[in-house]
Amino acid sequence: MQTLSFYLKLIRIPNLLFIVLVQFCMQEAVISPILQQYGFEPLGLSTPFFLLVAATVLIAAGGYVQNDYFDIKIDM
């Protein structure tokens, strides 16, 4: 259990959840209305959208881990 909490702290779960929230809000409040205005049918919450969100979250989590690794001396 100790290692699980360490990893969750390492990848900064609140930040990742915020990324998911912002992407969802942008999809629903900005992208979909613009597509509808120009006559396109937005895909909504489809598989490509979820893959985009997953890729973004995984890249951000990897960046957080990499940042902690290379900045260990600075953070001390």
Buried (B, 14 or more C-beta within 10 A) or exposed (E): EEEEEEEEEEBBEEEBEEBEEEBEEEBEEEBBEEEEEEEEEBEEEEEEBEEEBEEBBEEBBEEBBEEBEEEEEEEE
